[in-house]
Amino acid sequence: MTSKLAKSEIEKWWSEGLHPTVDDIIKLNALGLKVEKGSEAYNFAACPRVAFLGDWTLFEPTVGKRIWMDTARQLLKDDY
């Protein structure tokens, strides 16, 4: 997850000629997420989402599944 607050601050630093380290960026992003989401919401957002539809259980796709779906969509889009 990327913090909008941290992203805007880092872009501002770059425009001012500053060069934050990777550690600075990671720490600022973590702090920005805490500010934006609060301590309770962050833990909840990290959980995989599940929905129930009658007898069906729907799970949020994992990163690997999303990559596979994007690849499959490109193949179908290009008429392979």
Sequence and secondary structure as in RCSB ss.txt:
>XXXX:A:sequence
MTSKLAKSEIEKWWSEGLHPTVDDIIKLNALGLKVEKGSEAYNFAACPRVAFLGDWTLFEPTVGKRIWMDTARQL
LKDDY
>XXXX:A:secstr
   HHHHHHHHHHHHTT    HHHHHHHHHHHHHHHHHHHHHHHHHS  EEEETTEEEE   HHHHHHHHHHHHH
HHTT 
